[in-house]
Amino acid sequence: MNKLTMLDYVKETPGVLRTNIEQYTTLVDPLMKEVQGKEIKRILLVASGSSHNACYCARSFVEKVSGLEVRIITPYTFTYYENDIKENDLVLVVTQSGLSTNAIEALKIIKKKECKAICLTGNKNSEGTVAVHIRHLREKLEIEPSDPRHFKVVWGQGYKFE
């Protein structure tokens, strides 16, 4: 299979938008459950490339609807220079493929700081998506999800079940 180009993504956009509008509730529900009941003061959008451009397109709308400051930063800048996350920040790491090395590094920094982030990606098999599925499994099956006994991280390799 050939690697998709930007033109391929542009051509598929109308169909994807139609589907996203039809499935709005299903798509937005996990995000709403994550932020429900939390006092969010600022939204950080960590993205590069076309995802970065999309964040700029969405920023004024999100600020208007939420009434919150929305800051956009590249994963590289976030990872190496400006990663001051505050307790009431909502951090969204946006990566089209889910495989961006810089986005994955940004997620690692966020995890090291013991903060939460939500990874938005079009790739259901990306590292960020898998981490969300593991978190949901922990919440359902672990006695103490924040201190898992069964679903363990094996750094550099993935996850294991004990």
C-alpha positions as CSV (number, residue, x, y, z in Angstrom):
1,M,0.0,0.0,0.0
2,N,1.3,3.5,-0.9
3,K,1.8,6.1,1.8
4,L,-1.0,8.5,1.9
5,T,-0.3,12.1,0.8
6,M,-1.8,15.4,1.9
7,L,-3.9,15.4,-1.2
8,D,-5.4,11.9,-0.2
9,Y,-6.4,13.4,3.1
10,V,-7.9,16.4,1.4
11,K,-10.0,14.2,-0.9
12,E,-11.3,12.1,1.9
13,T,-12.2,15.1,4.2
14,P,-15.9,15.6,3.1
15,G,-16.7,11.9,3.8
16,V,-14.8,11.9,7.1
17,L,-16.6,15.1,8.2
18,R,-20.0,13.7,7.4
19,T,-19.2,10.6,9.4
20,N,-17.8,12.6,12.3
21,I,-21.0,14.7,12.4
22,E,-23.2,11.7,12.3
23,Q,-21.2,10.0,15.1
24,Y,-20.6,13.2,17.1
25,T,-21.9,11.8,20.5
26,T,-19.8,8.6,20.2
27,L,-16.7,10.5,19.3
28,V,-16.9,13.2,21.9
29,D,-18.3,11.1,24.8
30,P,-14.9,9.7,26.0
31,L,-13.4,13.3,26.1
32,M,-16.5,14.6,28.0
33,K,-16.2,11.7,30.5
34,E,-12.6,12.6,31.1
35,V,-13.1,16.3,31.8
36,Q,-16.6,16.1,33.5
37,G,-16.5,17.5,37.0
38,K,-12.9,18.9,36.6
39,E,-12.2,22.6,37.0
40,I,-10.2,23.3,33.8
41,K,-8.5,26.7,33.6
42,R,-6.5,26.3,30.4
43,I,-6.3,24.0,27.3
44,L,-2.9,23.1,25.9
45,L,-2.9,21.7,22.3
46,V,0.3,19.9,21.6
47,A,0.5,19.3,17.8
48,S,2.7,19.6,14.7
49,G,2.3,19.7,11.0
50,S,-1.2,19.5,9.7
51,S,-2.5,18.8,13.2
52,H,-0.9,22.0,14.4
53,N,-2.6,23.9,11.6
54,A,-6.0,22.3,12.5
55,C,-5.5,23.4,16.1
56,Y,-5.0,27.0,14.9
57,C,-8.2,26.7,12.9
58,A,-10.1,25.4,16.0
59,R,-8.6,27.6,18.6
60,S,-10.9,30.7,18.4
61,F,-14.0,28.4,18.3
62,V,-12.8,26.5,21.4
63,E,-11.9,29.7,23.2
64,K,-15.4,31.2,22.4
65,V,-17.3,28.0,23.4
66,S,-15.2,27.2,26.5
67,G,-14.3,30.7,27.7
68,L,-10.8,29.3,28.4
69,E,-7.3,30.2,27.2
70,V,-6.2,27.8,24.5
71,R,-2.4,27.5,23.9
72,I,-1.0,25.7,20.9
73,I,2.6,24.4,21.1
74,T,4.6,22.0,19.0
75,P,5.6,18.6,20.6
76,Y,9.3,19.5,20.2
77,T,9.0,22.8,22.0
78,F,6.8,21.3,24.7
79,T,9.2,18.4,25.3
80,Y,12.4,20.4,25.4
81,Y,11.5,23.9,26.5
82,E,8.0,24.8,27.6
83,N,6.4,21.9,29.5
84,D,5.0,23.7,32.5
85,I,1.7,21.9,33.1
86,K,-0.5,23.2,35.8
87,E,-3.0,21.1,37.8
88,N,-6.0,22.5,36.1
89,D,-4.7,22.3,32.5
90,L,-6.3,20.0,30.0
91,V,-3.6,18.7,27.7
92,L,-4.5,17.4,24.3
93,V,-1.8,15.8,22.2
94,V,-3.0,15.9,18.6
95,T,-1.2,13.6,16.1
96,Q,-2.7,12.6,12.7
97,S,-0.9,9.3,12.5
98,G,-0.4,8.7,16.2
99,L,3.2,7.7,15.4
100,S,4.9,11.1,15.6
101,T,8.1,10.6,17.5
102,N,7.8,14.1,19.0
103,A,4.2,13.6,20.1
104,I,5.1,10.3,21.8
105,E,8.0,12.1,23.5
106,A,5.6,14.8,24.7
107,L,3.3,12.1,26.1
108,K,6.2,10.6,28.0
109,I,7.1,14.0,29.5
110,I,3.5,14.4,30.6
111,K,3.4,11.0,32.1
112,K,6.8,11.6,33.9
113,K,5.2,14.7,35.5
114,E,2.3,12.5,36.6
115,C,-0.2,14.5,34.7
116,K,-2.9,13.4,32.4
117,A,-3.2,14.0,28.7
118,I,-5.6,13.0,26.0
119,C,-4.2,11.9,22.7
120,L,-6.3,12.7,19.7
121,T,-5.4,10.6,16.6
122,G,-6.9,9.2,13.5
123,N,-4.9,5.9,14.1
124,K,-6.7,3.5,16.3
125,N,-3.5,1.5,16.8
126,S,-1.2,4.3,17.9
127,E,0.7,4.3,21.2
128,G,-1.6,7.0,22.6
129,T,-4.8,5.1,21.7
130,V,-3.4,1.8,23.2
131,A,-2.6,3.7,26.4
132,V,-6.2,4.8,26.7
133,H,-7.5,1.3,26.2
134,I,-5.1,0.0,28.9
135,R,-6.3,2.8,31.3
136,H,-10.0,1.7,30.7
137,L,-9.1,-1.9,31.3
138,R,-7.3,-0.9,34.6
139,E,-10.4,1.1,35.7
140,K,-12.6,-1.9,35.1
141,L,-10.4,-4.7,36.4
142,E,-7.8,-3.3,38.8
143,I,-8.7,-2.8,42.5
144,E,-6.5,0.3,42.5
145,P,-6.1,1.6,38.9
146,S,-3.5,4.2,39.8
147,D,-1.3,1.4,41.2
148,P,-1.9,-1.5,38.8
149,R,-1.1,-5.1,39.8
150,H,-2.1,-6.8,36.6
151,F,-1.7,-4.5,33.6
152,K,1.9,-3.4,33.8
153,V,4.1,-1.2,31.5
154,V,7.2,-2.6,30.1
155,W,9.1,0.5,29.1
156,G,10.4,0.4,25.6
157,Q,8.3,-2.7,24.8
158,G,4.6,-2.1,25.6
159,Y,2.4,-3.7,28.2
160,K,2.1,-7.1,29.9
161,F,-0.6,-8.8,31.9
162,E,0.4,-10.6,35.1
